[in-house]
């Protein structure tokens, strides 16, 4: 009896979740992460890995590690985040899905290197990212419909930082950054909570750290603080924007 129960349970775990159940699970994990309940989010994510779409698992795993170990803590563990990235930094990527996940990983690696002022590493990552992005951008229709918005978000993020790193004498780099930012702004209104939250956070950080438009950044962090009241980092980022806007 016990053996048949556990066999049945194991087989159940291998059955893909229905879209609604998948959305509910990924949103629960995401909300725990963004309310800074990192341990609970980690347990829920890892225990459900067999039934979570690999695309969403990669997004949730990398983003959770980034928050837990880099941006959402006063005691960063950079080595732990780099270890997470290394799990997705495959020597050989062959399938389309593997390449999309690799592209997501590279987008986080690029932001992380810029955050830590590892400029030469960021320039190297930018080259790898652009090569892969240019290979995939014309195949984006192969991404599942419910994943299209996230793909567009990471694509816009890559284009923004590509133009940020271009030499100062490139005449259209500002226009290209603005166009990428406009695409991300539109995605802040997505009906998909994960897409909307990530877009709002990315745009807020860009306004704060790169564009120096602090009042615009404050609006985005105010929205995030309302949506994730347990997240102290959003409150601090909002206060940082308000302080810099006043000076």
C-alpha positions in Angstrom: 0.0 0.0 0.0 2.7 2.5 1.0 4.8 1.6 -2.0 1.9 2.1 -4.4 1.1 5.5 -2.7 4.6 6.8 -3.1 4.8 5.5 -6.7 1.6 7.3 -7.5 2.9 10.5 -5.8 6.1 10.4 -7.8 4.2 9.9 -11.1 1.9 12.8 -10.1 4.9 15.0 -9.8 5.9 14.2 -13.3 2.6 15.3 -14.8 2.8 18.9 -16.0 0.6 21.4 -14.1 -2.3 22.9 -15.9 -1.7 26.5 -17.0 -3.8 28.0 -14.1 -2.2 25.8 -11.5 1.3 26.6 -12.9 0.5 30.3 -12.8 -0.7 30.1 -9.2 2.4 28.2 -8.1 4.9 30.5 -9.8 3.1 33.5 -8.5 3.2 32.2 -4.9 6.9 31.6 -5.2 7.5 35.0 -6.8 5.4 36.9 -4.2 7.3 35.1 -1.4 10.6 36.2 -3.0 9.5 39.8 -3.4 8.2 40.0 0.1 11.7 38.9 1.1 10.6 35.5 2.4 13.6 34.0 0.8 13.8 30.7 2.7 10.1 29.9 2.1 10.4 30.8 -1.6 13.5 28.6 -1.9 11.7 25.6 -0.3 8.6 26.0 -2.5 10.7 26.5 -5.6 13.1 23.6 -5.2 10.5 21.1 -4.0 8.3 21.8 -7.1 11.1 21.9 -9.7 9.8 18.7 -11.5 6.5 20.3 -12.2 7.5 23.9 -13.0 8.1 24.9 -16.6 12.0 25.1 -17.1 11.7 28.6 -18.5 9.9 30.0 -15.4 12.0 27.9 -13.1 15.1 29.6 -14.4 13.6 33.1 -14.1 12.4 32.4 -10.5 15.6 30.7 -9.5 18.0 33.3 -10.8 15.8 36.3 -9.7 15.4 34.8 -6.2 19.1 34.3 -5.9 19.8 37.9 -7.1 17.4 39.2 -4.4 18.6 36.9 -1.6 22.3 37.3 -2.3 22.8 40.6 -4.0 20.2 43.4 -4.0 17.7 42.5 -1.3 20.1 42.1 1.6 22.5 44.2 3.7 25.0 41.3 3.8 25.5 40.2 0.2 26.8 36.8 -0.7 28.2 37.4 -4.2 29.7 34.0 -4.4 26.3 32.3 -3.9 24.8 34.3 -6.7 27.7 33.6 -9.0 27.2 29.9 -8.2 23.5 30.2 -9.3 24.6 31.8 -12.6 27.2 29.1 -13.2 24.4 26.5 -13.1 22.8 28.1 -16.2 26.1 29.0 -17.9 26.3 25.9 -20.0 29.4 25.2 -22.2 27.1 24.0 -25.0 23.6 25.2 -25.6 21.8 23.4 -28.4 18.0 23.6 -28.0 16.0 26.7 -28.4 14.8 26.5 -24.8 18.4 26.2 -23.5 19.4 29.3 -25.5 16.5 31.3 -24.2 17.4 30.4 -20.6 21.0 31.2 -21.3 20.0 34.6 -22.6 18.1 35.3 -19.4 21.1 34.2 -17.3 23.4 36.6 -19.3 21.0 39.5 -18.8 21.3 39.0 -15.0 25.1 38.5 -15.3 25.4 41.8 -17.2 23.4 43.8 -14.6 25.4 42.2 -11.8 28.7 43.0 -13.3 27.7 46.6 -14.0 26.3 46.9 -10.4 29.8 45.8 -9.1 31.6 48.0 -11.6 33.2 45.0 -13.3 33.2 47.0 -16.6 35.6 44.7 -18.6 33.7 41.6 -17.6 30.4 43.4 -18.5 31.8 44.3 -22.0 32.7 40.6 -22.5 29.2 39.5 -21.3 27.6 42.1 -23.6 29.3 40.5 -26.6 28.1 37.0 -25.7 24.6 38.4 -24.9 24.3 40.2 -28.3 25.4 37.2 -30.3 22.8 35.0 -28.6 20.1 37.7 -28.7 20.6 38.3 -32.5 20.4 34.6 -33.0 17.1 34.3 -31.1 15.2 37.5 -31.8 13.8 36.4 -35.2 12.7 33.1 -33.6 10.8 34.7 -30.7 7.5 33.4 -31.9 8.7 29.9 -30.8 8.4 31.1 -27.2 5.1 30.0 -25.7 2.4 32.7 -25.8 2.3 33.1 -22.0 6.1 33.6 -22.0 6.2 36.2 -24.8 6.0 39.2 -22.6 8.9 38.0 -20.4 11.0 37.4 -23.5 10.2 40.9 -24.7 11.1 42.3 -21.3 14.5 40.7 -21.1 15.1 41.6 -24.8 14.4 45.3 -24.0 16.6 45.1 -20.9 19.5 43.7 -23.0 19.1 46.4 -25.7 19.1 49.1 -23.0 22.4 47.9 -21.4 23.9 47.2 -24.8 23.4 50.9 -25.7 24.5 52.0 -22.3 27.9 50.3 -22.9 28.3 51.6 -26.4 31.1 54.2 -26.9 30.1 57.8 -26.1 30.5 58.9 -29.7 27.7 56.6 -31.0 25.1 59.1 -32.0 21.9 57.1 -31.5 22.7 55.3 -28.2 20.4 57.7 -26.2 17.5 57.2 -28.6 18.0 53.4 -28.4 18.0 53.4 -24.6 14.8 55.5 -24.6 13.1 53.1 -27.0 14.1 50.1 -24.9 12.9 51.9 -21.7 9.5 52.7 -23.4 9.0 49.0 -24.2 9.7 48.1 -20.5 7.4 50.9 -19.3 4.5 49.4 -21.3 5.2 46.0 -19.7 4.7 47.5 -16.3 1.0 47.4 -17.1 1.0 43.7 -18.0 -1.8 41.5 -16.6 0.9 39.0 -15.7 2.0 39.8 -12.2 5.6 38.5 -12.7 6.1 40.5 -15.9 4.5 43.6 -14.4 6.6 43.5 -11.2 9.9 42.7 -12.9 9.3 45.5 -15.4 8.4 48.0 -12.7 11.5 47.1 -10.8 13.9 47.2 -13.8 12.5 50.5 -14.9 12.7 52.0 -11.4 16.3 51.0 -11.1 17.2 52.3 -14.5 15.7 55.7 -13.6 17.5 55.7 -10.3 20.9 54.4 -11.3 21.4 55.3 -14.9 19.0 57.9 -16.2 19.0 59.9 -12.9 15.3 60.7 -13.3 14.6 60.3 -9.6 10.9 61.3 -9.5 10.1 58.8 -12.2 12.0 56.1 -10.2 10.1 57.1 -7.1 6.7 56.4 -8.8 7.8 52.9 -9.6 9.1 52.1 -6.2 6.0 53.5 -4.6 3.9 51.0 -6.7 6.2 48.2 -5.7 6.0 49.1 -2.0 2.2 49.0 -2.2 2.2 45.6 -3.9 4.9 44.1 -1.7 4.5 45.8 1.8 7.0 43.4 3.5 9.8 44.4 1.1 12.0 46.9 3.0 14.3 47.3 0.0 11.5 48.9 -2.1 10.8 51.4 0.7 14.5 52.3 0.8 14.7 52.7 -2.9 11.7 55.0 -2.9 13.2 57.1 -0.1 16.5 57.2 -2.0 14.7 58.5 -5.1 12.8 61.2 -3.1 16.0 62.3 -1.3 17.9 62.6 -4.6 15.0 64.4 -6.3 15.1 67.0 -3.6 18.8 67.7 -3.9 
